[in-house]
């Protein structure tokens, strides 16, 4: 609560804050990145493996749009920060479906707007070909 007060810059009561603010802030620390997944790991299997650490809200494996196959990583969302921390401690470096997985707190998603921006050809340099030196 103190962190929220610092962000807002004044003394506030909990009842005045929209619940979305708490969900947004909490969601960052309870969502975990899971890398090194086997291509045969399913979302149900991922959820089941992590459920020993706490209540899994969502298990999502990122799929390739073209081939519809796993990209080898995914995300797990826990009900609480403590459960997420327990999952990091217990599951990081463990084997799941024959692959060693890596678990860490998920970073916020950055948006690049989809398609890359075409910037055109590179600017010509001001230097031309090397000039011959005068001399002998």
N, C-alpha and C positions, 0 to 999 in steps of 0.2 A: 504494500500500500504506500509505503514511503517513496518508492521509486515512481509511482504514479503521481504522487504529490509533487515530486521534483519536476516531472515532465510538464505538469499543468502549471506549476509555479505558485500554487496557493493552497490553503487548507480547504479540503473538500470532504464531503460525507460520501460514504459508499453508495447510498441510495440515489445519489445524483448522477452516478456514472452509468453510461449505457452498458448492458451486459456484453455487447459485442466487443468492447474494449478488453474485458477480461478474457474472453474466448480467444481473441487475436493474440494477446500477450502470452497466454498459456499455451496456445497451439505451437508456438515456436519451440518451446523447451520440451514439449511432450512428443514431438514428431522426430523420429529417428531415421537417418539414412542407413541403409544396409547395402553394402557393396560386396562383390565377389560371389554373387548367387549363381548357383547352377542354372543352366538353361531349362532344366526340368523341374525347378522349384515352382510350385503354384502359390497363388495368394492364400488359399486355404492352408497349405502346408507351412507357409511363412507365419501365418497367424497362429497356427497350432504350436509351432516351435517357440514363439515368443510369449505365448499365453502363460507359460510357467513363471514369467516375471511379473505378471499383472494383467489387468483388464485391457485387452487390445480393442481399440475403437475401430481402427481401419488398418488393413494390410494392402498395399498397392505395389505391384511389380510393373516397372516401366517397360512397355512393349514397343518394338520397332513398328512404325506405321505401314511400311511396305511389306515386310516379311511376316508381320504379326508374331514375331518371336521375341523372347525376353532379351533385354539389353544387358542383363546380368546385375541389375541393381533395383532397389525398391525403397519403400518407405513404410514405417510402422508408426501408428499414432496410439499413444497410451492415454489412459484416463487421468493419470497424475504424473507430476514431475518425478516423484520418488520411484514410481514404477519404471519410468523411462531410464532413470539413472541406474536402477538395478539391472535393466536389460543391457545397458552399455557394459557394465561391469561383468555380468555373467556370460553374455553372448559374443562379445568382441574376441575374435581369434578362434572361435569354436568352429567345428566342422558341421555343415548342414548339406545334406545330399551329396556328400563327397567333396565339397569345396569349403575352404576356410573363408568365413565371412568377416567383414569389418563393419562395426557398428559405431556410429557417431551421431551427434545432434545434427539434425538437418539444417542447412543454411536457408535463409529466405530466398524465394524464387526471384530471379531477375528477369525482366522482360526486355527483349531486344526488338520487339515489334514483328517478329516472324521472319520475313525475308531480309537478307543482308542488303545493306545500302550500297548501290553501285556508285563508285566515286569517279569513274572515268579513267583514262590512261594516266600514267604517272607524269608529273610535271618534268619538262626537260631541265637538265642541269645547266647552270650558267657556264660550266667549263666545256670547252670544245676539245678537239684532239690536241695532244701535247705539241707545243711549238718546238721546232728544231732550234737547238742552241747555236748561236753564232760563235765561231772560234776557228780553230785550226782545221 
